[in-house]
Amino acid sequence: MRVLLLGADGFIGRRVTDRLLMDQELQVTVLGRRDSADIRFDLTTGSPGALARFLDAVAPQVVINCAGATYGSSRTLIRSNTLAVATVCEAIRRSREPARLVHVGSAAEYGPVPGGVPVSEQAEPRPVGPYGVSKLAGTELVLASGLDAAVLRVFDVVGPGAPTASLFGRLAEGLRRALERDEAQVRMPDLSGYRDFVDVRDVARAIQAAAVSAATGVVNIGSGHAVRARDAAQLLVRASGFEGAIVEENRQVLLPAQAGGPGGDHLPGHHLPGHRAEGHRPEGRVAAGEPVPWRQADVRTARDRLGWRTQVPLEESLGDVWLETACRV
């Protein structure tokens, strides 16, 4: 099977690349803006016609779109998460043999949901910030495209390779500094929110499963369990051996558009440096809207239609985050 991968340099995209390249039944071509890509193309500025010509040359049977911005101005988010998706959909429609499309969406598209209840794919999306709005617009474009397409609505991604601007990337770096400097505390945002944490390697497996499946429409990708961020943080603290205190900052501040993979870490007071998944330079902070105190995926569709379920426990995932951080030179 010939696969065209978009967004191979991002947190999720790197793991998807690794997994696809291990499958000898797949022929993988990478399209992106960097020199390492097989095909150099900028989805935010390139035309659908130009992209369609590349598609005709490669003739992929599946296009996997992991590309997108997770931080920046509203303009950057719209161009990267909405306009780029429109370009991809139109290019596939124009190509001689339209490929199947697997698009990576975000749980931020749902916005606030009732506490204590898993959110299903049938829930009405009500995103609260520019990131969630731009991702939802991209999802709606895919669903309305008429293509053979699936949108994987990914929840809160953790694991090795987590950006230093993500919740646990920040905590790991803070723990490392505290241990090196013999400091007694690490400051973090409010960790009272509940999130559905899913390992990035499990997400890559889900994307691979979707690529070779016949599933269409929206599919939630999460662990199916809500964990208080404070409890998850303690798993990382224990892995590090840090014996000091985690001091939570409870003040409300501007949030990055999305700070922990597609699901985001929108916890109260969560203020992190900007980062992105696909090379988009920050152009100013944006407010993410009101915090989302609860997020848990209903994952029955993923089990039934993709034959997928998580394999990496949260403790192992966060242990690997620490191992990578501690070994970083």
C-alpha positions in Angstrom: 0.0 0.0 0.0 1.3 3.5 -0.9 0.9 6.0 1.9 1.5 9.8 1.7 2.3 11.2 5.2 1.8 14.9 6.0 3.2 16.3 9.3 5.9 13.8 9.9 8.0 16.2 12.0 5.4 16.7 14.7 5.1 15.0 18.1 2.5 12.5 16.7 3.9 12.5 13.2 7.3 11.3 14.2 5.8 8.2 15.9 3.5 7.6 13.0 6.5 7.7 10.6 8.4 5.2 12.8 5.5 2.8 12.9 4.7 3.0 9.2 8.3 2.5 8.1 8.4 -0.7 10.2 5.6 -2.2 8.1 7.2 -3.8 5.0 3.7 -3.9 3.4 3.7 -0.1 3.2 5.5 2.3 0.8 5.7 5.6 2.6 6.3 9.0 1.1 6.6 12.1 3.3 5.4 15.5 2.1 6.4 18.6 4.1 8.2 21.9 4.3 11.6 20.6 5.6 14.5 19.4 3.6 14.1 15.9 5.1 10.7 15.5 3.3 10.5 13.4 0.1 8.4 16.1 -1.4 8.8 19.8 -0.4 5.4 21.5 -0.1 3.8 24.0 2.2 0.2 23.2 2.9 -0.6 26.7 4.2 0.5 28.5 1.0 0.5 25.8 -1.8 -2.4 25.5 -4.2 -4.7 22.4 -4.4 -3.8 22.1 -8.1 -0.1 21.9 -7.3 -0.7 19.3 -4.5 -2.9 17.3 -6.8 0.0 17.0 -9.3 2.1 15.5 -6.5 -0.7 13.2 -5.6 -0.9 12.0 -9.2 2.9 11.4 -9.3 2.9 9.4 -6.0 -0.5 7.8 -6.5 -1.1 7.1 -2.8 -3.9 4.9 -1.7 -4.0 6.6 1.7 -3.1 10.1 2.8 -2.5 10.6 6.5 -2.6 14.2 7.7 -0.8 14.8 11.0 0.1 18.3 10.1 -1.2 21.4 11.9 -0.3 24.2 14.3 -0.8 24.0 18.0 0.2 27.5 18.9 0.2 31.0 17.5 -2.1 33.8 16.4 -5.6 33.1 15.3 -4.5 33.6 11.7 -1.8 31.0 12.0 -4.2 28.5 13.5 -6.8 29.0 10.8 -4.2 28.8 8.0 -2.6 25.6 9.5 -5.6 23.8 10.8 -8.4 24.8 8.4 -7.0 26.3 5.2 -4.4 23.6 4.9 -7.1 20.9 5.4 -9.2 22.5 2.6 -6.2 22.3 0.3 -5.6 18.6 1.1 -9.3 17.7 0.5 -9.5 19.6 -2.7 -6.3 18.2 -4.0 -7.4 14.6 -3.3 -10.7 15.3 -5.1 -8.8 16.7 -8.1 -6.4 13.8 -8.3 -6.8 11.0 -10.9 -7.4 8.3 -8.2 -8.6 10.0 -5.0 -7.0 8.4 -2.0 -8.5 7.6 1.4 -7.8 10.3 3.9 -7.0 9.8 7.6 -7.0 13.2 9.4 -5.9 13.8 13.0 -8.4 15.9 14.8 -8.5 17.0 18.4 -10.6 16.5 21.6 -10.4 20.3 21.9 -13.1 20.4 19.3 -15.6 19.2 21.9 -15.1 22.0 24.3 -16.6 21.8 27.8 -18.5 18.5 28.4 -20.5 17.3 31.4 -18.3 16.1 34.2 -18.1 12.4 35.0 -19.4 11.3 31.5 -17.4 10.0 28.6 -17.9 12.1 25.5 -19.0 10.2 22.4 -18.5 11.1 18.8 -22.2 12.1 18.6 -21.7 15.0 21.1 -22.2 18.5 19.8 -18.8 20.2 19.5 -18.6 23.5 21.3 -14.9 24.5 21.2 -14.0 27.5 23.4 -10.8 28.8 21.9 -9.2 29.6 18.5 -7.3 26.2 18.4 -10.4 24.1 19.0 -12.4 26.2 16.5 -9.8 25.9 13.8 -9.5 22.1 14.3 -13.3 21.7 14.3 -13.4 23.6 11.0 -10.8 21.3 9.5 -12.8 18.3 10.7 -16.0 19.6 9.2 -14.2 20.2 5.8 -13.1 16.5 5.8 -16.5 15.2 6.7 -18.2 17.3 4.0 -15.6 16.5 1.4 -17.3 13.4 0.0 -14.0 11.6 0.3 -13.4 8.2 1.8 -12.2 9.7 5.1 -11.9 9.2 8.8 -11.1 11.8 11.5 -9.4 10.6 14.6 -10.3 12.9 17.4 -7.3 12.4 19.6 -7.4 13.2 23.3 -4.5 14.2 25.6 -1.3 12.8 24.2 1.6 12.0 26.4 4.8 9.9 26.1 8.4 10.2 24.9 9.0 13.2 22.6 6.4 15.3 24.5 7.2 19.0 23.7 8.7 20.9 26.6 5.7 23.3 26.4 3.3 20.5 27.1 2.1 19.9 30.7 4.4 16.9 31.4 7.2 18.1 29.2 7.3 21.2 31.4 7.0 19.2 34.6 9.8 16.8 33.5 12.1 19.8 32.7 11.2 21.4 36.0 12.0 18.2 37.9 15.3 17.9 36.1 16.4 21.4 37.0 15.3 21.0 40.6 17.3 17.8 41.0 20.4 19.4 39.3 20.1 22.5 41.5 19.0 20.8 44.7 15.8 22.9 44.7 13.0 22.0 47.0 10.0 22.8 44.8 8.7 22.8 41.2 6.1 25.3 40.2 3.2 24.1 38.0 -0.2 25.4 36.9 -3.4 24.2 38.6 -3.5 20.4 38.2 -7.1 19.9 39.4 -8.6 19.1 36.0 -9.3 15.6 34.7 -7.9 14.4 31.4 -7.9 11.3 29.2 -4.2 10.7 28.7 -3.2 8.5 25.8 0.4 7.5 24.9 1.7 8.8 21.6 2.7 5.3 20.5 -0.9 4.1 21.0 -2.0 7.0 18.9 0.4 6.0 16.1 -1.1 2.5 16.2 -4.6 3.9 15.9 -3.6 6.0 12.9 -2.1 3.0 11.2 -5.2 0.9 12.0 -7.4 3.7 10.5 -5.3 3.8 7.3 -5.9 0.2 6.5 -9.5 0.1 7.7 -12.8 1.0 6.1 -13.9 3.2 9.0 -15.3 6.7 8.1 -16.4 9.6 10.1 -15.2 10.7 13.6 -13.5 8.2 15.9 -12.3 9.1 19.4 -8.8 8.1 20.3 -8.2 8.0 24.0 -7.6 5.7 27.0 -11.3 5.8 28.0 -10.3 6.8 31.5 -10.3 10.3 33.1 -7.3 10.9 35.5 -6.8 14.0 37.6 -3.8 15.8 36.2 -2.4 16.1 39.8 -2.4 12.3 40.2 -0.7 11.9 36.8 1.9 14.4 37.7 2.7 12.4 40.8 3.5 9.4 38.6 6.2 11.5 36.9 7.5 12.8 40.2 7.9 9.3 41.5 9.7 8.2 38.3 12.2 11.1 38.8 12.9 10.4 42.5 12.2 14.0 43.3 11.3 14.4 47.0 10.4 18.1 47.1 7.0 19.8 46.6 4.9 20.6 43.5 3.5 24.0 44.0 0.5 24.8 41.9 -0.2 28.3 40.6 -4.0 28.8 40.7 -4.2 32.2 39.0 -5.9 32.5 35.6 -3.7 33.5 32.7 -3.7 33.4 28.9 -3.3 29.8 27.7 -1.5 28.6 24.6 -3.8 27.5 21.9 -3.1 23.8 22.7 -0.3 22.5 24.8 -0.1 18.7 24.9 -0.9 17.1 21.6 -4.2 17.4 19.9 -6.2 17.0 23.0 -4.5 19.9 24.7 -3.8 20.4 28.4 -6.4 23.2 29.0 -6.2 23.2 32.8 -6.9 26.3 34.8 -4.0 28.6 35.0 -2.0 26.6 32.4 0.5 29.1 30.9 3.3 27.6 28.9 5.7 28.8 26.3 4.5 28.3 22.7 5.2 25.2 20.7 3.9 23.7 17.5 3.8 20.3 15.8 4.6 21.3 12.3 7.1 24.1 12.2 4.8 27.1 12.6 6.5 30.0 14.3 4.5 31.5 17.3 3.0 34.9 16.3 1.6 36.0 19.7 -0.4 34.4 22.4 -4.1 33.7 22.1 -6.6 33.0 24.8 -7.9 29.5 24.8 -11.2 30.4 26.4 -12.6 29.0 29.7 -10.8 26.0 31.1 -12.2 22.5 30.4 -12.3 20.8 33.8 -13.2 17.3 32.6 -12.4 15.3 29.5 -12.8 11.5 29.0 -13.3 9.7 25.7 -15.9 7.2 24.8 -13.7 4.8 22.9 -16.2 2.1 21.8 -16.1 3.2 18.2 -12.3 2.8 18.1 -12.6 -0.7 19.5 -15.4 -1.7 17.2 -14.3 -0.2 14.0 -10.5 -0.1 14.2 -9.9 -3.1 16.5 -7.8 -0.7 18.6 -7.3 -0.2 22.3 -4.5 1.3 24.3 -1.5 -0.8 25.3 0.8 1.6 27.1 -0.2 2.3 30.8 0.0 5.9 31.9 2.7 5.1 34.5 4.9 3.6 31.7 4.3 6.5 29.4 5.3 9.1 32.0 8.2 7.0 33.1 9.4 7.1 29.5 9.0 10.9 29.5 11.2 11.1 32.5 13.8 8.7 31.1 14.1 10.8 27.9 14.4 14.0 29.8 16.9 12.7 32.2 19.1 11.4 29.4 18.9 14.5 27.3 22.3 16.2 26.9 
